[in-house]
Amino acid sequence: STPEAPSTTPPTPTAALAPRASPTPQAPSQRERPPRADALLAEGALLAEAHRALVQGRPSEALAALRGYRARFPAGALRPESQVEEVLALCAAGRGDDARALARRFLRAHPRSALAPRVEGACAAPGDAAPRGPR
């Protein structure tokens, strides 16, 4: 058999014929965060500040941070969490009646919340039944 003669036409580059790929998507950490994510981070930071004050035995500071949270994020995504922290801070500040009233409102609004157990028995006075919401 005889060897094939080399072709005189240059090879067609397949990359030129292939559809252009879109640029490689950036990893989430490289993309700019949407405004909603930034707001959520800001909400979380305020709640963390309140929680820190509470666990360090400074309920007045926790309540002040929670007032700031409510003023800045009146319809915040973490509003239920802020209400739970407020119930606990009110208890720690010796404001049991206010805490139990807020706990009852929370349980009426969020009866099946995973946070409900945290407020159900919050600062119940000795002999009192824990505030219960509808189940």
Secondary structure as UniProt FT lines:
FT   HELIX           14..17
FT   TURN            28..30
FT   HELIX           35..55
FT   TURN            56..57
FT   HELIX           59..72
FT   TURN            74..75
FT   TURN            77..78
FT   HELIX           79..92
FT   TURN            93..94
FT   HELIX           96..109
FT   TURN            111..112
FT   TURN            114..115
FT   HELIX           116..120
FT   TURN            121..123
FT   TURN            126..127
//
